[in-house]
Amino acid sequence: MGEHVIKLPDVGEGVAEAELVEWHVKIGDLVREDAVIAAVMTDKATVEIPSPVDGEIIWLGAEIGETVAVGSPIVRIKIAGDGPAETVAEAAPAEPKSEARQPAPAAVEAAPAPAKKAEPAAALKPVPRATTLGLPRPEGERPLASPAVRLRAKEAGIDLRQIPGTGPAGRVTHEDLDGFAARGAAVPVAGLQAKTGVEEIKVIGLRRRIAEKMALAKSRIPHITYVEEVDVTALEELRAKLNATKKPDRPKLTLLPFLMRALVKAVAEQPQLNAIYDDDAGIIHRHAGVHIGMAAQTPGGLMVPVVKHAEARDLWDCAVEVNRLAEAAKAGTATREELTGSTITITSLGAMGGVATTPVINYPEVAIVGVNKIMIRPMWDGSQFVPRKMMNLSSSFDHRVIDGWDAAVFVQRLKALLEAPAMIFVEG
């Protein structure tokens, strides 16, 4: 029998390391050539690692969430046939997928350690119940128990940490459960119950990328948030008429394409908002092209697909591209190119948009426009209160490069365009 070592392959683009986000195998599994054994994540893509050989998994070299250097051994496979005790080969990465990919749960087992010599039965002393009953185990200690015992305890509403185990190494047995329940210590299944469980969830993959980027944005950018209400009654009437008379091959218009076209006009007058700030070099890069990031919630977490060159797209083209990118992000097929390169971002929670929000800037951009939900409010027209469709814009700016006055001018320009939507289509 021989042994085959799989190393983390070079996934390209100068990446020196990657995060292990998923195991598709565990020790003892039999794998076929080309079967996917693991998935790793780089800055923007998830890459699947296939097996180059048939064999049995005998060692896994990392745990989910660990960062692994390119060229490091990650799997050992026992293969059939005579030959060297060990051969080394690097698996070729599968086609990269976007970071919206939702990893499936996978078991992770460390390489088998040498078995310890069992203690004599006389050395295993039961814990005296009379002195420890009801006392929790030390913080962080996970009680030992079989899956069947854990299931019984869960169904009965019993916290296993409260039960001293009398089995080997302090393992909680069925008899321990019975004794605990007989003393009336079990929490009743019916009625209100105290819950003491704590679930540990390792922050990995896309969720870790989101956490890192949010922390970076908040730690390096002094935010200023400006909230203004906008009367979108006329805009909603126009949108309804356009949708009612649209051609069959055109998509249904939402508010976003109108806001994108208004944004293009507004940043043409204030180009300092359509910019990237390289704070390490102390350089602001003002972009002529308007590349609008569209913050979108996906099954895997928050993503920002980018509508490139919005200045060159009309209302319907914007709608088509927004729909295409949203579907790609949700399906996990968005490419690296489609997820990078934004110069300003729009974030919207749709009907869940709330009254006001405090959006976090998409670092290293300098501005983000937040859309809140539309609500009918009574507004004074000078002689009476009339029902109007109102919506708040909550926008954040990098106060290092955008003054409060400039932020207010920008939002007021957006407000004027949205309240008189015909102006969105007037050139010049």
C-alpha positions as CSV (number, residue, x, y, z in Angstrom):
1,M,0.0,0.0,0.0
2,G,1.2,3.5,-0.7
3,E,0.3,7.0,0.5
4,H,-0.6,10.1,-1.5
5,V,-0.3,13.6,0.0
6,I,-2.4,16.4,-1.4
7,K,-1.1,19.9,-0.9
8,L,-3.1,23.2,-1.1
9,P,-2.6,24.2,-4.7
10,D,-1.8,27.6,-6.1
11,V,-5.2,29.1,-6.7
12,G,-3.8,31.9,-8.7
13,E,-3.8,35.8,-8.6
14,G,-0.8,35.9,-6.3
15,V,-2.7,34.3,-3.4
16,A,-0.3,32.9,-0.8
17,E,-2.8,31.4,1.6
18,A,-6.5,30.5,1.8
19,E,-9.1,29.7,4.4
20,L,-10.4,26.2,4.7
21,V,-14.2,26.6,4.8
22,E,-15.5,23.1,4.1
23,W,-14.6,19.4,4.3
24,H,-16.5,17.0,2.1
25,V,-14.7,14.0,3.6
26,K,-13.7,12.6,7.0
27,I,-11.0,10.1,8.1
28,G,-11.9,6.6,6.9
29,D,-13.9,7.7,3.9
30,L,-13.2,6.1,0.5
31,V,-12.9,8.6,-2.3
32,R,-12.8,8.4,-6.0
33,E,-10.5,10.3,-8.4
34,D,-11.9,13.8,-9.1
35,A,-14.3,13.7,-6.1
36,V,-14.3,17.0,-4.2
37,I,-12.7,16.6,-0.9
38,A,-12.5,20.2,0.4
39,A,-13.2,23.9,-0.3
40,V,-11.1,26.9,0.4
41,M,-11.8,30.6,0.2
42,T,-9.6,33.3,-1.0
43,D,-10.4,37.0,-0.9
44,K,-13.3,36.8,-3.3
45,A,-13.8,33.2,-4.5
46,T,-14.4,29.7,-3.1
47,V,-12.3,27.0,-4.7
48,E,-13.0,23.3,-4.6
49,I,-10.1,20.8,-4.2
50,P,-10.6,17.5,-6.0
51,S,-8.8,14.2,-5.2
52,P,-6.4,13.2,-7.9
53,V,-6.5,9.5,-6.9
54,D,-8.8,6.7,-5.6
55,G,-8.1,5.8,-2.0
56,E,-9.0,6.0,1.7
57,I,-8.7,9.3,3.7
58,I,-6.2,8.7,6.6
59,W,-5.3,12.2,7.7
60,L,-6.8,15.7,7.5
61,G,-4.3,18.5,8.0
62,A,-6.5,21.5,9.0
63,E,-9.7,22.4,10.7
64,I,-12.5,24.5,9.2
65,G,-11.7,28.2,9.6
66,E,-7.9,27.7,9.6
67,T,-5.7,29.6,7.2
68,V,-3.5,27.3,5.1
69,A,-0.4,28.4,3.1
70,V,-0.2,27.4,-0.5
71,G,1.9,24.2,-0.7
72,S,1.0,22.9,2.7
73,P,-0.2,19.3,3.1
74,I,-3.9,19.1,3.7
75,V,-4.9,15.5,3.1
76,R,-3.2,12.1,3.2
77,I,-4.8,9.2,1.2
78,K,-4.0,5.6,1.4
79,I,-3.8,4.2,-2.1
80,A,-3.6,0.6,-3.5
81,G,-0.5,-0.9,-5.1
82,D,3.2,-1.1,-4.3
83,G,5.5,1.8,-4.6
84,P,7.0,4.5,-2.4
85,A,5.6,4.9,1.1
86,E,4.6,8.4,0.1
87,T,4.1,10.3,-3.1
88,V,3.4,14.0,-3.2
89,A,1.1,15.6,-5.7
90,E,-0.9,18.8,-5.8
91,A,-4.6,18.7,-6.7
92,A,-5.8,21.1,-9.4
93,P,-8.4,23.5,-8.1
94,A,-11.9,23.4,-9.6
95,E,-13.5,26.4,-11.2
96,P,-13.7,29.2,-8.7
97,K,-17.1,30.2,-7.4
98,S,-18.2,33.5,-5.9
99,E,-18.2,34.0,-2.1
100,A,-22.0,33.8,-2.0
101,R,-21.6,30.0,-2.2
102,Q,-23.2,28.5,0.9
103,P,-20.9,25.8,2.4
104,A,-22.6,22.6,3.5
105,P,-21.8,21.3,7.0
106,A,-19.0,18.8,7.0
107,A,-17.4,16.7,9.7
108,V,-13.8,17.5,10.6
109,E,-11.5,15.0,12.3
110,A,-7.9,15.5,13.3
111,A,-5.3,12.9,12.3
112,P,-5.5,9.9,14.7
113,A,-3.4,10.3,17.8
114,P,-1.6,7.4,19.5
115,A,-4.0,5.6,21.7
116,K,-3.6,6.1,25.4
117,K,-3.4,3.2,27.8
118,A,-6.7,2.7,29.5
119,E,-6.8,3.2,33.2
120,P,-7.6,0.2,35.5
121,A,-11.3,0.0,36.3
122,A,-10.5,0.5,40.0
123,A,-9.0,3.9,39.2
124,L,-12.3,5.2,37.8
125,K,-14.2,6.5,40.8
126,P,-17.8,7.6,40.5
127,V,-18.5,11.2,41.4
128,P,-20.5,11.4,44.7
129,R,-24.0,12.6,43.6
130,A,-24.9,13.8,47.1
131,T,-22.3,16.5,47.0
132,T,-22.4,17.6,43.4
133,L,-26.0,17.3,42.3
134,G,-27.2,20.5,40.6
135,L,-23.8,22.1,40.5
136,P,-22.7,23.2,37.0
137,R,-19.5,21.9,35.4
138,P,-16.7,24.4,35.0
139,E,-17.2,27.1,32.4
140,G,-16.5,25.8,28.9
141,E,-16.4,22.1,29.9
142,R,-18.5,20.0,27.6
143,P,-20.0,16.9,29.3
144,L,-19.2,13.6,27.8
145,A,-22.3,11.6,26.7
146,S,-23.5,9.3,23.9
147,P,-25.8,10.7,21.2
148,A,-28.7,8.7,22.6
149,V,-28.1,10.2,26.1
150,R,-27.9,13.7,24.6
151,L,-31.2,13.2,22.7
152,R,-33.0,12.0,25.9
153,A,-31.7,15.0,27.8
154,K,-32.7,17.4,25.1
155,E,-36.2,16.0,24.9
156,A,-36.6,16.1,28.7
157,G,-35.2,19.7,29.0
158,I,-32.2,18.6,31.1
159,D,-28.9,20.4,31.0
160,L,-26.2,17.7,30.9
161,R,-23.8,20.1,32.6
162,Q,-25.9,19.8,35.8
163,I,-25.4,16.0,35.9
164,P,-22.2,14.4,37.4
165,G,-21.3,11.5,35.1
166,T,-20.5,8.1,36.6
167,G,-19.3,6.5,33.4
168,P,-15.6,6.2,32.3
169,A,-13.9,9.6,32.3
170,G,-17.0,11.2,33.8
171,R,-19.3,10.2,30.9
172,V,-23.0,10.8,31.6
173,T,-25.0,7.5,31.3
174,H,-28.7,6.6,31.0
175,E,-28.6,5.6,34.6
176,D,-27.3,9.1,35.6
177,L,-30.2,10.6,33.7
178,D,-32.7,8.3,35.4
179,G,-31.3,9.2,38.8
180,F,-31.3,12.9,38.1
181,A,-34.9,12.8,37.0
182,A,-36.0,10.6,39.9
183,R,-34.8,13.3,42.3
184,G,-37.1,15.8,40.7
185,A,-34.2,17.8,39.4
186,A,-35.2,17.7,35.7
187,V,-36.8,20.7,34.2
188,P,-40.4,20.0,33.3
189,V,-40.9,19.5,29.6
190,A,-44.3,21.3,29.6
191,G,-44.5,25.1,30.3
192,L,-41.8,27.7,30.5
193,Q,-38.3,26.5,30.9
194,A,-35.0,28.0,31.6
195,K,-32.5,27.6,28.8
196,T,-28.9,27.4,29.6
197,G,-27.3,26.1,26.4
198,V,-24.7,28.1,24.6
199,E,-24.1,27.4,20.9
200,E,-20.6,28.1,19.6
201,I,-20.5,29.1,15.9
202,K,-17.1,29.6,14.3
203,V,-16.9,32.6,12.1
204,I,-15.6,31.4,8.8
205,G,-15.8,31.9,5.1
206,L,-18.0,34.7,3.8
207,R,-19.2,35.7,7.3
208,R,-15.6,36.2,8.4
209,R,-15.0,38.3,5.2
210,I,-18.0,40.5,6.0
211,A,-16.9,40.9,9.6
212,E,-13.4,41.9,8.6
213,K,-14.6,44.4,6.1
214,M,-17.1,46.0,8.4
215,A,-14.5,46.3,11.2
216,L,-12.1,47.8,8.7
217,A,-14.6,50.4,7.5
218,K,-15.7,51.4,11.0
219,S,-12.2,51.5,12.4
220,R,-10.6,53.6,9.5
221,I,-13.5,55.8,8.3
222,P,-15.0,58.5,10.5
223,H,-18.7,58.3,9.4
224,I,-21.1,61.1,9.1
225,T,-24.7,60.1,8.4
226,Y,-27.3,62.4,6.9
227,V,-31.0,61.5,6.9
228,E,-33.6,63.3,4.7
229,E,-37.2,62.6,3.8
230,V,-38.2,62.5,0.2
231,D,-41.7,62.8,-1.3
232,V,-41.8,60.0,-3.9
233,T,-45.5,60.2,-4.7
234,A,-44.8,61.5,-8.3
235,L,-42.0,59.0,-8.8
236,E,-44.2,56.1,-7.7
237,E,-47.0,57.3,-10.1
238,L,-44.4,57.5,-13.0
239,R,-43.0,54.0,-12.1
240,A,-46.6,52.5,-12.1
241,K,-47.4,54.0,-15.5
242,L,-44.1,52.8,-17.0
243,N,-44.6,49.3,-15.7
244,A,-48.2,49.2,-17.0
245,T,-47.1,50.2,-20.5
246,K,-43.7,48.4,-20.7
247,K,-42.8,46.0,-23.5
248,P,-43.0,42.3,-22.7
249,D,-39.2,41.9,-22.9
250,R,-38.5,44.6,-20.4
251,P,-38.2,44.0,-16.7
252,K,-40.5,45.4,-14.0
253,L,-39.1,48.7,-12.7
254,T,-38.3,49.1,-9.0
255,L,-37.2,52.2,-7.3
256,L,-33.5,51.4,-7.7
257,P,-33.1,52.2,-11.4
258,F,-34.5,55.7,-10.8
259,L,-32.2,56.2,-7.9
260,M,-29.2,55.0,-10.0
261,R,-30.0,57.5,-12.7
262,A,-30.4,60.3,-10.1
263,L,-27.1,59.3,-8.5
264,V,-25.3,59.6,-11.9
265,K,-26.6,63.1,-12.3
266,A,-25.8,64.1,-8.7
267,V,-22.2,62.8,-8.7
268,A,-21.6,64.5,-12.1
269,E,-22.0,67.8,-10.1
270,Q,-20.0,66.5,-7.1
271,P,-17.3,64.1,-8.5
272,Q,-15.6,64.0,-5.1
273,L,-18.3,61.6,-3.9
274,N,-17.7,59.1,-6.7
275,A,-14.2,58.2,-5.4
276,I,-11.9,55.8,-3.7
277,Y,-9.7,57.0,-0.8
278,D,-6.4,55.3,-0.5
279,D,-5.7,56.4,3.1
280,D,-2.4,54.6,3.3
281,A,-1.0,56.6,0.3
282,G,-3.1,59.7,1.1
283,I,-4.6,59.8,-2.4
284,I,-8.2,60.2,-3.5
285,H,-9.0,58.6,-6.8
286,R,-11.9,60.4,-8.5
287,H,-13.6,58.1,-11.1
288,A,-15.2,59.4,-14.3
289,G,-17.2,56.2,-14.6
290,V,-20.0,55.6,-12.1
291,H,-19.7,52.0,-10.9
292,I,-22.6,51.5,-8.4
293,G,-22.4,48.7,-5.8
294,M,-25.7,47.2,-4.9
295,A,-25.6,45.8,-1.4
296,A,-27.7,42.6,-1.5
297,Q,-28.6,40.0,1.1
298,T,-27.9,36.4,-0.1
299,P,-28.3,33.0,1.5
300,G,-24.6,33.2,2.3
301,G,-24.6,36.7,3.7
302,L,-24.2,40.3,2.5
303,M,-22.7,40.8,-1.0
304,V,-22.1,43.9,-3.2
305,P,-22.4,43.1,-6.9
306,V,-21.5,46.1,-9.1
307,V,-23.4,47.8,-11.9
308,K,-20.5,49.0,-14.1
309,H,-20.7,52.3,-16.0
310,A,-24.2,53.3,-14.8
311,E,-23.6,56.7,-16.6
312,A,-23.8,54.8,-19.9
313,R,-27.1,52.9,-19.1
314,D,-30.6,54.1,-19.4
315,L,-33.4,53.3,-17.0
316,W,-34.3,50.0,-18.5
317,D,-30.7,48.9,-18.9
318,C,-30.1,49.7,-15.3
319,A,-33.1,47.5,-14.3
320,V,-31.9,44.6,-16.5
321,E,-28.4,44.7,-15.0
322,V,-29.7,45.0,-11.4
323,N,-31.9,41.9,-11.9
324,R,-29.1,39.9,-13.5
325,L,-26.5,40.7,-10.8
326,A,-29.0,40.1,-8.0
327,E,-29.8,36.6,-9.4
328,A,-26.2,35.8,-9.8
329,A,-25.4,36.8,-6.2
330,K,-28.2,34.7,-4.8
331,A,-27.3,31.7,-6.9
332,G,-23.6,32.0,-6.0
333,T,-22.5,32.4,-9.6
334,A,-21.4,36.0,-9.5
335,T,-17.8,36.4,-10.7
336,R,-14.9,38.3,-9.0
337,E,-15.3,40.9,-11.7
338,E,-19.0,41.4,-10.9
339,L,-18.2,41.7,-7.2
340,T,-15.4,44.3,-7.3
341,G,-14.7,47.8,-8.7
342,S,-17.5,49.9,-7.2
343,T,-17.0,53.6,-6.7
344,I,-20.2,54.4,-4.7
345,T,-22.8,52.1,-3.2
346,I,-26.6,51.9,-2.7
347,T,-28.0,49.8,0.2
348,S,-31.7,49.0,0.5
349,L,-33.7,46.6,2.7
350,G,-36.8,47.0,0.6
351,A,-40.0,46.8,2.7
352,M,-37.8,46.0,5.8
353,G,-36.0,49.3,5.3
354,G,-37.2,50.9,8.5
355,V,-37.6,54.7,9.2
356,A,-33.9,55.5,9.2
357,T,-30.6,53.6,9.1
358,T,-26.8,54.3,9.6
359,P,-25.2,52.6,6.6
360,V,-21.6,51.5,6.8
361,I,-19.4,52.8,4.0
362,N,-18.1,50.1,1.6
363,Y,-14.4,50.7,2.2
364,P,-12.5,52.3,0.5
365,E,-15.3,54.3,-1.0
366,V,-16.3,57.6,0.5
367,A,-20.1,57.5,0.2
368,I,-23.1,55.2,0.5
369,V,-26.8,55.9,0.0
370,G,-29.3,54.0,2.1
371,V,-32.9,53.6,1.0
372,N,-35.6,53.3,3.6
373,K,-39.1,52.0,3.1
374,I,-41.9,54.0,1.6
375,M,-44.8,55.0,3.9
376,I,-47.9,57.0,3.4
377,R,-47.7,60.0,5.7
378,P,-50.0,63.1,6.2
379,M,-48.1,66.1,4.8
380,W,-49.1,69.8,5.1
381,D,-49.5,71.4,1.6
382,G,-50.1,74.9,3.0
383,S,-53.8,74.6,3.6
384,Q,-54.4,71.0,4.7
385,F,-52.9,67.7,5.4
386,V,-52.8,65.4,2.4
387,P,-51.6,61.7,2.1
388,R,-48.2,61.5,0.4
389,K,-45.8,58.6,-0.2
390,M,-42.7,59.5,1.8
391,M,-39.3,57.8,2.0
392,N,-36.2,58.6,3.9
393,L,-32.7,58.5,2.5
394,S,-30.0,57.6,5.0
395,S,-26.6,58.3,3.6
396,S,-23.1,58.0,5.2
397,F,-20.0,59.8,4.1
398,D,-16.2,59.6,4.9
399,H,-15.8,62.8,6.9
400,R,-12.1,62.9,6.2
401,V,-12.7,63.8,2.6
402,I,-16.4,64.9,2.5
403,D,-17.5,67.9,4.5
404,G,-21.0,68.0,6.1
405,W,-22.0,70.8,3.7
406,D,-21.1,68.8,0.6
407,A,-22.9,65.7,2.0
408,A,-26.0,67.8,2.5
409,V,-25.8,69.4,-1.0
410,F,-25.5,65.9,-2.5
411,V,-28.5,64.5,-0.6
412,Q,-30.6,67.5,-1.4
413,R,-29.8,67.1,-5.1
414,L,-31.0,63.5,-5.0
415,K,-34.1,64.6,-3.2
416,A,-34.9,67.2,-5.8
417,L,-34.4,64.7,-8.7
418,L,-36.6,62.1,-7.0
419,E,-39.4,64.5,-6.1
420,A,-39.5,65.8,-9.7
421,P,-38.6,62.6,-11.6
422,A,-38.9,64.2,-15.1
423,M,-35.6,66.0,-14.3
424,I,-33.9,62.6,-14.1
425,F,-34.4,62.3,-17.9
426,V,-33.4,65.8,-18.8
427,E,-29.9,66.0,-20.3
428,G,-27.5,68.7,-19.4
